[in-house]
Amino acid sequence: MEGFFVCEGEKCASSGSVWGSGPYTADSCVCDAAYHAGVIGDSGGIFKVTKAPGQDSYTGSTQNGYTSQSYGSYGSSITISKF
């Protein structure tokens, strides 16, 4: 999954849907990761998702009112950036 995405204020259905603090695991919910990264606000927006190499570990954090989870090794990552 790579490219530009639009989220219109929706959040993923389950809590714990984002792993890491940038980069994020590639299976993280991209909308929630974008909120966490601060590239979109409560009303949503457009952002870019870029593939990145896997990491040995992902550290969770609380940013922009959203808490991500820590995770161990994962084979692929994504980064989130402003459009």
N, CA, C and O atoms as CSV, one atom per row, in Angstrom:
chain,resi,resn,atom,element,x,y,z
A,1,MET,N,N,0.843,-1.154,0.000
A,1,MET,CA,C,0.000,0.000,0.000
A,1,MET,C,C,0.902,1.235,0.000
A,1,MET,O,O,1.700,1.439,0.914
A,2,GLU,N,N,0.759,2.032,-1.018
A,2,GLU,CA,C,1.552,3.242,-1.137
A,2,GLU,C,C,0.784,4.214,-2.021
A,2,GLU,O,O,0.095,3.802,-2.955
A,3,GLY,N,N,0.902,5.488,-1.729
A,3,GLY,CA,C,0.234,6.500,-2.539
A,3,GLY,C,C,-0.442,7.542,-1.675
A,3,GLY,O,O,-0.115,7.704,-0.500
A,4,PHE,N,N,-1.389,8.245,-2.270
A,4,PHE,CA,C,-2.132,9.281,-1.553
A,4,PHE,C,C,-3.448,8.713,-1.065
A,4,PHE,O,O,-4.104,7.944,-1.767
A,5,PHE,N,N,-3.829,9.096,0.148
A,5,PHE,CA,C,-5.055,8.601,0.771
A,5,PHE,C,C,-5.886,9.772,1.279
A,5,PHE,O,O,-5.357,10.841,1.585
A,6,VAL,N,N,-7.188,9.554,1.363
A,6,VAL,CA,C,-8.107,10.539,1.916
A,6,VAL,C,C,-8.868,9.876,3.050
A,6,VAL,O,O,-9.432,8.795,2.877
A,7,CYS,N,N,-8.887,10.518,4.207
A,7,CYS,CA,C,-9.721,10.085,5.318
A,7,CYS,C,C,-10.624,11.261,5.643
A,7,CYS,O,O,-10.169,12.401,5.732
A,8,GLU,N,N,-11.892,10.980,5.816
A,8,GLU,CA,C,-12.861,12.044,6.032
A,8,GLU,C,C,-13.376,12.056,7.461
A,8,GLU,O,O,-14.581,12.165,7.686
A,9,GLY,N,N,-12.484,11.946,8.418
A,9,GLY,CA,C,-12.861,11.993,9.824
A,9,GLY,C,C,-13.106,10.630,10.440
A,9,GLY,O,O,-13.319,10.530,11.649
A,10,GLU,N,N,-13.081,9.571,9.627
A,10,GLU,CA,C,-13.328,8.237,10.171
A,10,GLU,C,C,-12.092,7.714,10.878
A,10,GLU,O,O,-10.961,8.099,10.582
A,11,LYS,N,N,-12.347,6.834,11.811
A,11,LYS,CA,C,-11.272,6.154,12.518
A,11,LYS,C,C,-11.489,4.651,12.332
A,11,LYS,O,O,-12.604,4.220,12.040
A,12,CYS,N,N,-10.455,3.869,12.496
A,12,CYS,CA,C,-10.584,2.419,12.354
A,12,CYS,C,C,-11.462,1.869,13.472
A,12,CYS,O,O,-11.562,2.449,14.553
A,13,ALA,N,N,-12.085,0.754,13.187
A,13,ALA,CA,C,-13.082,0.189,14.098
A,13,ALA,C,C,-12.496,-0.310,15.413
A,13,ALA,O,O,-13.155,-0.223,16.449
A,14,SER,N,N,-11.269,-0.831,15.391
A,14,SER,CA,C,-10.724,-1.426,16.613
A,14,SER,C,C,-9.616,-0.562,17.198
A,14,SER,O,O,-8.834,0.055,16.474
A,15,SER,N,N,-9.569,-0.533,18.526
A,15,SER,CA,C,-8.452,0.154,19.167
A,15,SER,C,C,-7.212,-0.706,18.982
A,15,SER,O,O,-7.317,-1.912,18.760
A,16,GLY,N,N,-6.053,-0.099,19.070
A,16,GLY,CA,C,-4.818,-0.850,18.863
A,16,GLY,C,C,-4.584,-1.171,17.407
A,16,GLY,O,O,-4.004,-2.206,17.078
A,17,SER,N,N,-5.036,-0.281,16.525
A,17,SER,CA,C,-4.913,-0.536,15.090
A,17,SER,C,C,-3.675,0.106,14.477
A,17,SER,O,O,-3.479,0.041,13.263
A,18,VAL,N,N,-2.833,0.730,15.313
A,18,VAL,CA,C,-1.607,1.370,14.837
A,18,VAL,C,C,-0.449,0.892,15.701
A,18,VAL,O,O,-0.518,0.927,16.930
A,19,TRP,N,N,0.618,0.443,15.040
A,19,TRP,CA,C,1.798,-0.048,15.748
A,19,TRP,C,C,3.004,0.776,15.318
A,19,TRP,O,O,3.327,0.865,14.133
A,20,GLY,N,N,3.665,1.378,16.308
A,20,GLY,CA,C,4.835,2.213,16.055
A,20,GLY,C,C,4.501,3.685,16.153
A,20,GLY,O,O,3.369,4.074,16.441
A,21,SER,N,N,5.521,4.493,15.903
A,21,SER,CA,C,5.361,5.951,15.990
A,21,SER,C,C,5.980,6.631,14.773
A,21,SER,O,O,6.334,7.809,14.826
A,22,GLY,N,N,6.107,5.901,13.703
A,22,GLY,CA,C,6.719,6.431,12.484
A,22,GLY,C,C,8.180,6.047,12.430
A,22,GLY,O,O,9.011,6.677,13.085
A,23,PRO,N,N,8.508,5.017,11.655
A,23,PRO,CA,C,7.586,4.317,10.781
A,23,PRO,C,C,6.608,3.448,11.575
A,23,PRO,O,O,6.820,3.123,12.743
A,24,TYR,N,N,5.533,3.091,10.884
A,24,TYR,CA,C,4.487,2.234,11.441
A,24,TYR,C,C,4.558,0.879,10.738
A,24,TYR,O,O,5.063,0.786,9.620
A,25,THR,N,N,4.049,-0.179,11.394
A,25,THR,CA,C,3.977,-1.464,10.694
A,25,THR,C,C,3.070,-1.294,9.476
A,25,THR,O,O,2.132,-0.498,9.503
A,26,ALA,N,N,3.348,-2.034,8.423
A,26,ALA,CA,C,2.596,-1.887,7.175
A,26,ALA,C,C,1.133,-2.308,7.310
A,26,ALA,O,O,0.318,-1.957,6.457
A,27,ASP,N,N,0.785,-3.049,8.354
A,27,ASP,CA,C,-0.610,-3.436,8.537
A,27,ASP,C,C,-1.372,-2.490,9.459
A,27,ASP,O,O,-2.509,-2.778,9.832
A,28,SER,N,N,-0.765,-1.372,9.829
A,28,SER,CA,C,-1.453,-0.368,10.640
A,28,SER,C,C,-2.556,0.296,9.822
A,28,SER,O,O,-2.456,0.401,8.600
A,29,CYS,N,N,-3.586,0.734,10.489
A,29,CYS,CA,C,-4.656,1.488,9.840
A,29,CYS,C,C,-4.089,2.844,9.401
A,29,CYS,O,O,-3.644,3.629,10.238
A,30,VAL,N,N,-4.105,3.119,8.100
A,30,VAL,CA,C,-3.457,4.336,7.603
A,30,VAL,C,C,-4.134,5.611,8.101
A,30,VAL,O,O,-3.451,6.603,8.360
A,31,CYS,N,N,-5.453,5.607,8.238
A,31,CYS,CA,C,-6.126,6.817,8.740
A,31,CYS,C,C,-5.707,7.106,10.178
A,31,CYS,O,O,-5.360,8.240,10.509
A,32,ASP,N,N,-5.738,6.091,11.029
A,32,ASP,CA,C,-5.345,6.291,12.419
A,32,ASP,C,C,-3.872,6.672,12.529
A,32,ASP,O,O,-3.514,7.499,13.368
A,33,ALA,N,N,-3.015,6.087,11.700
A,33,ALA,CA,C,-1.597,6.456,11.702
A,33,ALA,C,C,-1.434,7.923,11.302
A,33,ALA,O,O,-0.579,8.618,11.850
A,34,ALA,N,N,-2.238,8.396,10.362
A,34,ALA,CA,C,-2.161,9.797,9.937
A,34,ALA,C,C,-2.601,10.739,11.051
A,34,ALA,O,O,-2.003,11.799,11.235
A,35,TYR,N,N,-3.650,10.360,11.806
A,35,TYR,CA,C,-4.044,11.167,12.978
A,35,TYR,C,C,-2.907,11.182,13.992
A,35,TYR,O,O,-2.532,12.242,14.494
A,36,HIS,N,N,-2.364,10.015,14.292
A,36,HIS,CA,C,-1.284,9.881,15.262
A,36,HIS,C,C,-0.075,10.721,14.852
A,36,HIS,O,O,0.538,11.381,15.691
A,37,ALA,N,N,0.265,10.698,13.564
A,37,ALA,CA,C,1.416,11.451,13.063
A,37,ALA,C,C,1.156,12.956,13.000
A,37,ALA,O,O,2.092,13.741,12.849
A,38,GLY,N,N,-0.102,13.356,13.114
A,38,GLY,CA,C,-0.434,14.781,13.080
A,38,GLY,C,C,-0.506,15.358,11.678
A,38,GLY,O,O,-0.484,16.578,11.518
A,39,VAL,N,N,-0.592,14.508,10.654
A,39,VAL,CA,C,-0.656,15.038,9.288
A,39,VAL,C,C,-2.079,15.355,8.856
A,39,VAL,O,O,-2.281,16.059,7.867
A,40,ILE,N,N,-3.079,14.838,9.591
A,40,ILE,CA,C,-4.473,15.236,9.392
A,40,ILE,C,C,-5.095,15.501,10.751
A,40,ILE,O,O,-4.613,15.008,11.770
A,41,GLY,N,N,-6.156,16.273,10.761
A,41,GLY,CA,C,-6.857,16.595,12.003
A,41,GLY,C,C,-8.169,15.829,12.110
A,41,GLY,O,O,-8.432,14.920,11.323
A,42,ASP,N,N,-8.992,16.202,13.091
A,42,ASP,CA,C,-10.246,15.496,13.355
A,42,ASP,C,C,-11.191,15.456,12.166
A,42,ASP,O,O,-11.994,14.531,12.048
A,43,SER,N,N,-11.111,16.434,11.291
A,43,SER,CA,C,-12.006,16.444,10.126
A,43,SER,C,C,-11.423,15.668,8.944
A,43,SER,O,O,-12.040,15.617,7.880
A,44,GLY,N,N,-10.246,15.064,9.114
A,44,GLY,CA,C,-9.640,14.258,8.074
A,44,GLY,C,C,-8.734,15.064,7.167
A,44,GLY,O,O,-8.291,16.152,7.535
A,45,GLY,N,N,-8.454,14.532,5.972
A,45,GLY,CA,C,-7.601,15.212,5.026
A,45,GLY,C,C,-6.910,14.241,4.090
A,45,GLY,O,O,-7.184,13.041,4.095
A,46,ILE,N,N,-6.011,14.781,3.288
A,46,ILE,CA,C,-5.246,14.009,2.309
A,46,ILE,C,C,-3.814,13.871,2.827
A,46,ILE,O,O,-3.249,14.816,3.377
A,47,PHE,N,N,-3.238,12.687,2.645
A,47,PHE,CA,C,-1.876,12.454,3.101
A,47,PHE,C,C,-1.221,11.408,2.219
A,47,PHE,O,O,-1.886,10.749,1.419
A,48,LYS,N,N,0.082,11.262,2.370
A,48,LYS,CA,C,0.857,10.320,1.561
A,48,LYS,C,C,1.356,9.167,2.422
A,48,LYS,O,O,1.817,9.373,3.545
A,49,VAL,N,N,1.261,7.967,1.894
A,49,VAL,CA,C,1.791,6.761,2.529
A,49,VAL,C,C,2.916,6.230,1.643
A,49,VAL,O,O,2.736,6.041,0.440
A,50,THR,N,N,4.077,5.994,2.251
A,50,THR,CA,C,5.243,5.499,1.524
A,50,THR,C,C,5.719,4.198,2.151
A,50,THR,O,O,5.818,4.096,3.374
A,51,LYS,N,N,6.014,3.209,1.326
A,51,LYS,CA,C,6.565,1.949,1.823
A,51,LYS,C,C,7.964,2.193,2.379
A,51,LYS,O,O,8.699,3.055,1.897
A,52,ALA,N,N,8.316,1.416,3.404
A,52,ALA,CA,C,9.636,1.515,4.021
A,52,ALA,C,C,10.071,0.113,4.448
A,52,ALA,O,O,9.237,-0.782,4.584
A,53,PRO,N,N,11.366,-0.077,4.658
A,53,PRO,CA,C,11.841,-1.398,5.099
A,53,PRO,C,C,11.279,-1.778,6.468
A,53,PRO,O,O,10.917,-0.913,7.265
A,54,GLY,N,N,11.213,-3.069,6.725
A,54,GLY,CA,C,10.793,-3.560,8.033
A,54,GLY,C,C,11.774,-3.147,9.115
A,54,GLY,O,O,12.935,-2.849,8.836
A,55,GLN,N,N,11.300,-3.131,10.340
A,55,GLN,CA,C,12.104,-2.731,11.490
A,55,GLN,C,C,12.202,-3.892,12.480
A,55,GLN,O,O,11.367,-4.797,12.481
A,56,ASP,N,N,13.233,-3.849,13.317
A,56,ASP,CA,C,13.384,-4.857,14.377
A,56,ASP,C,C,12.353,-4.671,15.482
A,56,ASP,O,O,11.953,-5.637,16.133
A,57,SER,N,N,11.921,-3.420,15.695
A,57,SER,CA,C,10.897,-3.143,16.697
A,57,SER,C,C,10.236,-1.806,16.384
A,57,SER,O,O,10.789,-0.961,15.679
A,58,TYR,N,N,9.038,-1.644,16.929
A,58,TYR,CA,C,8.249,-0.428,16.749
A,58,TYR,C,C,7.811,0.030,18.133
A,58,TYR,O,O,7.229,-0.740,18.897
A,59,THR,N,N,8.091,1.281,18.448
A,59,THR,CA,C,7.759,1.819,19.760
A,59,THR,C,C,6.468,2.614,19.683
A,59,THR,O,O,6.349,3.545,18.886
A,60,GLY,N,N,5.507,2.248,20.508
A,60,GLY,CA,C,4.243,2.972,20.570
A,60,GLY,C,C,4.399,4.272,21.339
A,60,GLY,O,O,5.365,4.458,22.079
A,61,SER,N,N,3.440,5.169,21.155
A,61,SER,CA,C,3.458,6.451,21.860
A,61,SER,C,C,2.072,7.080,21.792
A,61,SER,O,O,1.193,6.616,21.065
A,62,THR,N,N,1.902,8.144,22.566
A,62,THR,CA,C,0.686,8.941,22.490
A,62,THR,C,C,1.037,10.271,21.849
A,62,THR,O,O,1.867,11.019,22.366
A,63,GLN,N,N,0.403,10.560,20.725
A,63,GLN,CA,C,0.632,11.793,19.984
A,63,GLN,C,C,-0.702,12.256,19.419
A,63,GLN,O,O,-1.494,11.445,18.938
A,64,ASN,N,N,-0.946,13.546,19.477
A,64,ASN,CA,C,-2.129,14.136,18.856
A,64,ASN,C,C,-3.429,13.470,19.298
A,64,ASN,O,O,-4.367,13.338,18.512
A,65,GLY,N,N,-3.473,13.054,20.560
A,65,GLY,CA,C,-4.680,12.462,21.127
A,65,GLY,C,C,-4.915,11.004,20.749
A,65,GLY,O,O,-5.990,10.467,21.017
A,66,TYR,N,N,-3.949,10.366,20.142
A,66,TYR,CA,C,-4.097,8.972,19.731
A,66,TYR,C,C,-2.924,8.168,20.277
A,66,TYR,O,O,-1.785,8.632,20.230
A,67,THR,N,N,-3.185,6.975,20.792
A,67,THR,CA,C,-2.138,6.122,21.334
A,67,THR,C,C,-1.889,4.954,20.394
A,67,THR,O,O,-2.806,4.202,20.066
A,68,SER,N,N,-0.631,4.808,19.961
A,68,SER,CA,C,-0.233,3.653,19.150
A,68,SER,C,C,0.397,2.614,20.067
A,68,SER,O,O,0.768,2.906,21.204
A,69,GLN,N,N,0.507,1.407,19.553
A,69,GLN,CA,C,1.022,0.290,20.335
A,69,GLN,C,C,2.447,-0.053,19.918
A,69,GLN,O,O,2.850,0.206,18.783
A,70,SER,N,N,3.203,-0.633,20.836
A,70,SER,CA,C,4.532,-1.153,20.509
A,70,SER,C,C,4.378,-2.517,19.846
A,70,SER,O,O,3.389,-3.218,20.060
A,71,TYR,N,N,5.369,-2.883,19.039
A,71,TYR,CA,C,5.337,-4.177,18.365
A,71,TYR,C,C,6.771,-4.618,18.131
A,71,TYR,O,O,7.679,-3.790,18.059
A,72,GLY,N,N,6.967,-5.899,18.016
A,72,GLY,CA,C,8.301,-6.445,17.749
A,72,GLY,C,C,8.660,-6.322,16.280
A,72,GLY,O,O,8.219,-5.396,15.600
A,73,SER,N,N,9.444,-7.237,15.806
A,73,SER,CA,C,9.903,-7.222,14.421
A,73,SER,C,C,8.729,-7.400,13.456
A,73,SER,O,O,7.827,-8.204,13.690
A,74,TYR,N,N,8.765,-6.626,12.360
A,74,TYR,CA,C,7.735,-6.758,11.315
A,74,TYR,C,C,8.421,-6.528,9.979
A,74,TYR,O,O,9.290,-5.662,9.873
A,75,GLY,N,N,8.049,-7.277,8.973
A,75,GLY,CA,C,8.768,-7.316,7.702
A,75,GLY,C,C,8.656,-6.106,6.803
A,75,GLY,O,O,9.481,-5.940,5.905
A,76,SER,N,N,7.653,-5.244,7.014
A,76,SER,CA,C,7.530,-4.051,6.177
A,76,SER,C,C,6.902,-2.921,6.981
A,76,SER,O,O,6.161,-3.145,7.938
A,77,SER,N,N,7.219,-1.706,6.565
A,77,SER,CA,C,6.778,-0.511,7.276
A,77,SER,C,C,6.147,0.481,6.310
A,77,SER,O,O,6.263,0.346,5.092
A,78,ILE,N,N,5.485,1.470,6.871
A,78,ILE,CA,C,5.016,2.614,6.119
A,78,ILE,C,C,5.379,3.896,6.867
A,78,ILE,O,O,5.485,3.913,8.093
A,79,THR,N,N,5.565,4.953,6.107
A,79,THR,CA,C,5.703,6.283,6.701
A,79,THR,C,C,4.528,7.109,6.208
A,79,THR,O,O,3.993,6.874,5.124
A,80,ILE,N,N,4.141,8.070,7.014
A,80,ILE,CA,C,2.995,8.935,6.715
A,80,ILE,C,C,3.526,10.364,6.628
A,80,ILE,O,O,4.269,10.805,7.505
A,81,SER,N,N,3.149,11.086,5.579
A,81,SER,CA,C,3.585,12.474,5.443
A,81,SER,C,C,2.449,13.331,4.880
A,81,SER,O,O,1.470,12.823,4.334
A,82,LYS,N,N,2.611,14.640,5.031
A,82,LYS,CA,C,1.605,15.567,4.506
A,82,LYS,C,C,1.585,15.537,3.002
A,82,LYS,O,O,2.596,15.247,2.362
A,83,PHE,N,N,0.437,15.837,2.435
A,83,PHE,CA,C,0.243,15.899,0.987
A,83,PHE,C,C,0.930,17.130,0.438
A,83,PHE,O,O,0.890,17.374,-0.768
